[in-house]
Amino acid sequence: MNLKQLFKRPINAVPTGVAVFVLIVALLGFADATYLSVEHYQNVIPPCSITGGCETVLTSAYSTMFGVPDSFVGAAYYLLILIGIASYLESKKTRLLKYALMLTVVGFVMSLWFVYLQAFVLHAYCAYCLGSALTSTVLFVAAVYLLKKYTEKSESSPENK
């Protein structure tokens, strides 16, 4: 079954603990991206002893789009997921959960792009950016798992025959 098919099917309620796990991962991503955004607007390069390439990555032409730092867009992305999951936990409206899970595709694809840029264009790595990529990947994998496990199978689906 492909991702497009998963998005078309209704999703059932997921256990609170699982939703809280996704919420915590999104919170970690939000904290990381927000930290980088604050540092950007203060014209500070955060310390980067692990990978040593933060300055190269964070000051490259790829670190902003239309004058907005990529980290700020990342913070907004994580915030939307946080709002979606928190709203689901509060209301138990599964469509809010599904929208938040669907959004993880965007974060995952963007993370792939930014890791590609670091590896093959800039030849430098930013530990904070890699942390965000890891967070986005965990969110995406969790979303695929949840959609596969908790979406309703249609009667005409080959899985039910």
KOLMAR-859271 format. One record per residue (C-alpha): x, y, z. Coordinates in steps of 0.2 Angstrom, whole numbers, padded with zeros to 4 digits, always signed. Example, Ala and Ser with C-alpha at 12.3 -4.5 7.8 and 13.67 -1.06 7.14 Angstrom:
2
+0062-0022+0039+0068-0005+0036
END
This chain:
161
+0000+0000+0000+0007+0017-0004+0006+0033+0006-0007+0041-0005-0019+0027-0002-0015+0029+0017-0020+0047+0016-0037+0043+0008-0043+0031+0022-0051+0038+0038-0040+0036+0053-0046+0028+0070-0041+0035+0087-0024+0031+0092-0018+0027+0110-0014+0043+0120+0003+0037+0124+0008+0036+0105+0001+0053+0102+0011+0060+0116+0026+0052+0109+0024+0061+0093+0020+0077+0102+0036+0076+0112+0046+0073+0096+0038+0088+0088+0042+0098+0103+0061+0093+0102+0061+0099+0083+0052+0115+0088+0065+0119+0101+0079+0115+0090+0072+0126+0075+0067+0140+0087+0084+0140+0094+0092+0142+0077+0080+0155+0072+0084+0166+0088+0102+0164+0085+0100+0169+0067+0091+0185+0071+0104+0189+0084+0118+0186+0071+0126+0172+0082+0132+0156+0075+0129+0143+0089+0143+0132+0095+0146+0117+0084+0160+0106+0091+0153+0089+0085+0152+0092+0067+0161+0108+0065+0152+0115+0050+0138+0125+0058+0145+0142+0052+0147+0135+0034+0129+0129+0034+0121+0142+0043+0129+0157+0033+0127+0148+0016+0115+0155+0002+0104+0140+0006+0101+0145+0024+0087+0157+0020+0073+0159+0007+0067+0176+0003+0076+0183+0018+0068+0171+0030+0079+0158+0039+0075+0140+0035+0075+0137+0054+0060+0149+0056+0051+0139+0043+0055+0123+0052+0049+0130+0068+0033+0135+0060+0032+0117+0053+0035+0109+0070+0022+0121+0078+0009+0116+0066+0012+0098+0070+0012+0102+0089-0005+0111+0087-0012+0097+0077-0007+0083+0089-0012+0094+0105-0029+0098+0097-0031+0079+0093-0027+0075+0111-0039+0088+0118-0054+0085+0106-0051+0067+0100-0055+0073+0082-0045+0061+0072-0045+0072+0056-0034+0084+0066-0022+0070+0069-0022+0064+0051-0018+0082+0045-0004+0083+0057+0003+0066+0051+0001+0071+0033+0011+0086+0036+0026+0076+0041+0029+0071+0022+0033+0089+0019+0046+0090+0033+0054+0074+0028+0056+0079+0010+0063+0096+0015+0075+0087+0027+0081+0075+0013+0085+0091+0003+0094+0100+0017+0105+0084+0021+0109+0083+0002+0114+0101+0002+0125+0098+0017+0133+0082+0010+0135+0086-0008+0135+0105-0010+0142+0113+0005+0152+0098+0011+0149+0104+0029+0137+0098+0042+0127+0107+0055+0123+0097+0071+0107+0106+0074+0101+0104+0056+0105+0086+0057+0095+0085+0073+0081+0093+0065+0082+0081+0050+0082+0066+0062+0067+0073+0071+0058+0075+0054+0062+0058+0050+0056+0051+0066+0040+0060+0064+0038+0054+0046+0041+0036+0051+0029+0037+0066+0016+0045+0054+0017+0030+0042+0016+0018+0056+0001+0026+0063-0008+0028+0047-0004+0009+0042-0009+0003+0059-0024+0014+0063-0033+0018+0047-0049+0010+0042-0048-0003+0029-0061-0002+0015-0072-0017+0011-0065-0017-0007-0047-0016-0001-0037-0032-0007-0031-0033+0011-0048-0038+0016-0051-0051+0003
END
